[in-house]
Amino acid sequence: MMRSDNLKEAAASGAAASASLPPLIRARGIAKSFSGNAVLQSVDLDLHAGEVVGLLGENGAGKSTLMHILSGGLQPDAGTVEMDGAPVRFGSVADGIEAGVSFVHQELSVVGALSVAENLHLGRMSRSRTGLVDFKLMEEASRALLERVGAGHIEPRREAATLRAGEQQLVEIAKAAARKPRLLILDEPTSSLTPHEVGGFFSYVREARASGVAIIFITHRLEEAMALCDRVVVLRNGAIVSERRPAETSRQQLITDMTGKPAIYEHRPRTASDTMALSLKGVSGDRLLSGIDLDVRMGEIFGLFGLVGAGRTELLDLIHGVHRPTAGTISLFGERLSLSDPSEAVRAGIALVPEGRKTAGILPQHSVRDNAAISSLRRFSRGIFSDRGGDPRRMASYRQSLGIRMATDTQEISTLSGGNQQKVIFARALMAEPRLLLLDEPTHGVDVGAKADLYDIVTREAEKGLTVVIASSEVPEILALCDRVAVLSKGRLAGILDRVAMTEDTILTMAFKEH
Ligand SMILES: Nc1ncnc2c1ncn2[C@@H]1O[C@H](COP(=O)(O)OP(=O)(O)OP(=O)(O)O)[C@@H](O)[C@H]1O
């Protein structure tokens, strides 16, 4: 196992106050394989009370697997775990929780039909003296919990299904906080939070650290890891390759630790085609959008930026036929679109990579191959699995170019790491050979190296004539990829910036202007 020199020193000083005590968690020689595939190889990790440790690594590096082992959801093939110096072996997640280990997963699991308060109290409903569930008490406790994690704006009575992904994430964090854990594991907790929510969440983590909780923060956002963590551990191919302190390292160094090479993607300018691909005239609809005019040329990569609630996803939904516009017209290559559902969009040559994997229509019980084949098959036939093989050669080529990590494409998609599932969804959209590709936050959960690969592929497809519209809340993504950007604000078009005018400043100023 490779380890950097500053490693042990950093680990030891992570919690100087508790230096004389054994670490809260000491994991030694942790190994795990799936069907003969080694995912973790002899991992050693110490975690001290009162420190925030960032866990970084490429998609499929083994981060979630290691966390499942520490929290009792998986058993290691080899290795030991000690807690406060005594050996422990959690037989289940419940055992882990009992011992004070709480794991907030990447995939959300709130129960949509229940209220926020009920979700927060699942399995531990407050009861009055008469034995009835005391909703008032539950709501008050929920309000306090939500406020603690920076989610005071969420009303406890709200039905959980009506919450945004980011709000659901905060409810999950509040639920974990309620268990008063000693070790809190957070797997990509900020991927769908607004910048404001990230601020509130950071305050909670700092407060938890001050009260002695050990926190593991898994993220693909290196800036956040650098801002929040006392120590950053990098996992590569199932082994720890570095442990560093944020103040003594750089973004580039961490990327190199993760991938073995620096990942830099620069926008490649292209000459605009004369052919109009997508044209929106006075489009209103989906309750929020009003009077949108846009023209996107063939082969252009066109960004849609806006703060939460600006209408980015809603606009993509109108183009993709999820909803019909209440006014205005949408045309694709000069033909007016009148789509009544998304399957018609696929036949018209429009593919969408939707936001959020769970809602992205993956079939979790099915193989990667079946999942990748869905939309391309729909285009040519009406049955989903009429040819279950899809096009294995093209899938193999995307597997290679996107670096999709899996044992075989007959593997169930749900056994892939989160970021690799996202890449399969991306491959699926491209395999449909669309004329127009709609991307809604396409790189959530995708590691920095793979992001650069995805940008490169999108750019290469655009060079061949594919028209791309990408909604993103990440300004660096817009700047890396887009030829122009439309900024939305409260359902209206605040303005369009071309390449020369696009900077972080101009984009954000425009987005905030009418807010
Ligand atoms: N139940 C399983 N069966 C087979 N393979 C699995 C299973 N669970 C995980 N794997 C494999 O183990 C590897 C590591 O996955 P893991 O989820 O730990 O990665 P990760 O570092 O968390 O990635 P990401 O950043 O994409 O979330 C992946 O290649 C994944 O496909």
The ligand as an SDF file (V2000), in Angstrom:
LIG
                    3D

 31 33  0  0  0  0  0  0  0  0999 V2000
  -22.9320   -5.8130   -4.6320 N   0  0  0  0  0  0  0  0  0  0  0  0
  -21.9850   -5.6570   -5.5610 C   0  0  0  0  0  0  0  0  0  0  0  0
  -21.7620   -6.5890   -6.5200 N   0  0  0  0  0  0  0  0  0  0  0  0
  -20.7870   -6.4320   -7.4330 C   0  0  0  0  0  0  0  0  0  0  0  0
  -19.9560   -5.3670   -7.4920 N   0  0  0  0  0  0  0  0  0  0  0  0
  -20.1310   -4.3970   -6.5710 C   0  0  0  0  0  0  0  0  0  0  0  0
  -21.1440   -4.4910   -5.5590 C   0  0  0  0  0  0  0  0  0  0  0  0
  -21.0680   -3.3680   -4.7890 N   0  0  0  0  0  0  0  0  0  0  0  0
  -20.0470   -2.6300   -5.2910 C   0  0  0  0  0  0  0  0  0  0  0  0
  -19.4890   -3.2550   -6.3530 N   0  0  0  0  0  0  0  0  0  0  0  0
  -18.3610   -2.7380   -7.1720 C   0  0  0  0  0  0  0  0  0  0  0  0
  -17.3570   -2.2530   -6.3250 O   0  0  0  0  0  0  0  0  0  0  0  0
  -16.6900   -1.1430   -6.9140 C   0  0  0  0  0  0  0  0  0  0  0  0
  -16.6140   -0.0160   -5.9070 C   0  0  0  0  0  0  0  0  0  0  0  0
  -17.9010    0.5620   -5.7350 O   0  0  0  0  0  0  0  0  0  0  0  0
  -18.1750    1.7350   -4.6940 P   0  0  0  0  0  0  0  0  0  0  0  0
  -19.6490    1.9990   -4.7200 O   0  0  0  0  0  0  0  0  0  0  0  0
  -17.5550    1.4090   -3.3840 O   0  0  0  0  0  0  0  0  0  0  0  0
  -17.3760    2.9310   -5.3860 O   0  0  0  0  0  0  0  0  0  0  0  0
  -17.3040    4.4840   -4.9940 P   0  0  0  0  0  0  0  0  0  0  0  0
  -15.8720    4.8020   -4.7660 O   0  0  0  0  0  0  0  0  0  0  0  0
  -18.2380    4.7600   -3.8610 O   0  0  0  0  0  0  0  0  0  0  0  0
  -17.7610    5.1960   -6.3540 O   0  0  0  0  0  0  0  0  0  0  0  0
  -18.7190    6.5020   -6.6780 P   0  0  0  0  0  0  0  0  0  0  0  0
  -17.8720    7.7110   -6.5360 O   0  0  0  0  0  0  0  0  0  0  0  0
  -19.0990    6.3000   -8.1110 O   0  0  0  0  0  0  0  0  0  0  0  0
  -19.8870    6.4580   -5.7480 O   0  0  0  0  0  0  0  0  0  0  0  0
  -17.4800   -0.7860   -8.1680 C   0  0  0  0  0  0  0  0  0  0  0  0
  -16.7670   -1.2320   -9.2900 O   0  0  0  0  0  0  0  0  0  0  0  0
  -18.7830   -1.5490   -8.0030 C   0  0  0  0  0  0  0  0  0  0  0  0
  -19.3080   -1.9410   -9.2540 O   0  0  0  0  0  0  0  0  0  0  0  0
  1  2  1  0
  2  3  1  0
  2  7  2  0
  3  4  2  0
  4  5  1  0
  5  6  2  0
  6  7  1  0
  6 10  1  0
  7  8  1  0
  8  9  2  0
  9 10  1  0
 10 11  1  0
 11 12  1  0
 11 30  1  0
 12 13  1  0
 13 14  1  0
 13 28  1  0
 14 15  1  0
 15 16  1  0
 16 17  2  0
 16 18  1  0
 16 19  1  0
 19 20  1  0
 20 21  2  0
 20 22  1  0
 20 23  1  0
 23 24  1  0
 24 25  2  0
 24 26  1  0
 24 27  1  0
 28 29  1  0
 28 30  1  0
 30 31  1  0
M  END
$$$$
